[in-house]
Amino acid sequence: MKKPMDPFARKMILSTLAFMAAMLLMLGALSLVYLHTHPTCTEELLAQVDSPDGRWTAAVMRRRCGEESPFFVHVNLRSAGTGLRYGFFSGRASAEEVFVAEQDSPEIAPELTWASSTELRIRCAGCRDTHQETRWGPVEVR
């Protein structure tokens, strides 16, 4: 016949399990805070140009996601008055990207000019491996 467990031993086991659960919960919460405050990618705002009518803002940014990884220059297009949106864990501002190019050197950056209120022109002489959207809402990207 099985002998019942000692009440003191039972309390010790339950309190140990509760303590372990609390430690795991704290570890998870602190990991979330750390990953949010120390993202894997660094974003640097290089230039920002508003459209002639003031409705749109185009920003040239440079991103690097580690010491050994290449630089990415990209253009984000958004409504004027709204801030850049960064990924919670990644730190990347890729939500409104209309142009992106991979670079080996941090010196190369695209030049932005507004031909009209709805036409943004992007010129990047030294850019390679580019990807560009042709439209972003009512704005045409060339």
C-alpha positions in Angstrom: 0.0 0.0 0.0 1.2 3.5 -0.9 2.2 5.8 1.9 0.7 9.3 1.8 3.2 12.2 1.1 4.4 14.2 4.0 2.5 17.6 4.1 5.7 19.5 4.5 7.4 17.8 1.5 4.3 18.5 -0.6 4.4 22.3 0.3 8.1 22.3 -0.5 7.6 20.8 -3.9 4.7 23.1 -4.8 6.6 26.2 -3.6 9.6 25.1 -5.7 7.4 24.7 -8.8 5.8 28.1 -8.1 9.3 29.8 -7.7 10.5 28.2 -11.0 7.4 29.4 -12.8 7.9 32.9 -11.5 11.6 32.9 -12.6 10.7 31.7 -16.1 8.1 34.4 -16.4 10.6 37.0 -15.3 13.2 35.7 -17.7 10.7 35.9 -20.6 9.6 39.5 -19.7 13.2 40.7 -19.3 14.1 39.1 -22.6 11.3 40.9 -24.3 12.4 44.2 -22.9 16.0 43.6 -23.8 15.2 42.6 -27.4 13.1 45.7 -27.8 15.6 48.1 -26.4 18.6 46.5 -28.2 17.4 45.6 -31.7 19.5 43.5 -34.0 19.4 46.2 -36.8 20.6 49.8 -36.5 18.7 52.4 -38.5 20.2 55.8 -39.3 18.2 58.7 -40.9 20.3 60.3 -43.6 17.9 62.8 -45.2 14.2 63.7 -45.2 12.3 65.5 -48.0 8.7 66.7 -47.9 6.5 66.8 -51.0 5.7 70.2 -52.5 2.1 70.1 -51.1 3.3 68.9 -47.7 1.2 65.7 -47.7 4.1 63.1 -48.0 7.5 62.7 -46.5 10.3 60.6 -48.0 13.2 59.6 -45.8 16.6 58.1 -46.9 17.9 55.7 -44.3 20.8 53.3 -43.8 20.4 50.0 -42.0 23.0 47.4 -40.9 22.0 44.2 -39.1 25.3 43.1 -37.7 29.1 43.7 -38.0 29.6 41.3 -40.9 26.5 42.1 -42.8 26.3 44.7 -45.7 24.7 48.1 -45.5 21.2 48.6 -46.9 20.2 52.1 -48.0 16.4 52.5 -48.3 13.8 55.1 -48.9 10.7 55.2 -46.8 7.6 57.1 -47.9 4.9 58.0 -45.5 2.2 60.6 -44.8 3.6 63.8 -43.4 3.3 64.2 -39.7 3.6 60.5 -39.0 6.7 59.1 -37.5 8.8 56.2 -38.8 7.5 52.8 -37.7 10.2 50.5 -36.4 9.8 46.7 -35.9 9.3 45.9 -32.2 12.1 43.3 -32.1 14.0 43.9 -35.3 14.3 47.7 -35.1 13.9 47.8 -38.9 11.9 50.6 -40.5 10.7 48.5 -43.4 6.9 49.2 -43.3 6.8 52.0 -45.9 9.9 51.0 -48.0 9.7 52.0 -51.7 13.4 51.6 -52.5 16.1 49.4 -51.1 19.7 48.7 -52.2 22.5 46.6 -50.7 25.8 48.4 -50.3 29.3 47.5 -49.2 30.2 51.1 -48.4 28.2 53.4 -46.0 29.0 56.5 -48.2 26.6 55.8 -51.0 23.1 57.2 -50.6 20.2 57.9 -53.0 19.1 61.4 -53.8 15.5 62.3 -53.6 13.6 64.9 -55.6 9.9 65.6 -55.9 8.9 66.2 -59.5 5.3 67.0 -58.4 3.2 66.4 -55.4 2.6 62.8 -56.5 5.8 61.9 -58.2 9.0 61.1 -56.3 12.3 60.5 -58.2 15.0 58.5 -56.7 18.6 58.7 -58.1 21.3 56.5 -56.8 24.4 56.3 -59.1 26.4 53.8 -57.0 23.6 51.6 -55.9 23.6 47.9 -56.8 21.1 45.1 -56.2 18.2 47.5 -56.1 14.5 46.9 -55.6 12.0 49.6 -56.2 8.3 49.9 -56.0 6.6 51.9 -58.8 3.7 53.1 -56.7 2.9 53.9 -53.0 -0.7 54.9 -52.7 -1.2 57.9 -55.0 2.5 58.6 -55.2 4.4 57.4 -58.3 8.0 56.4 -57.6 10.6 56.6 -60.5 
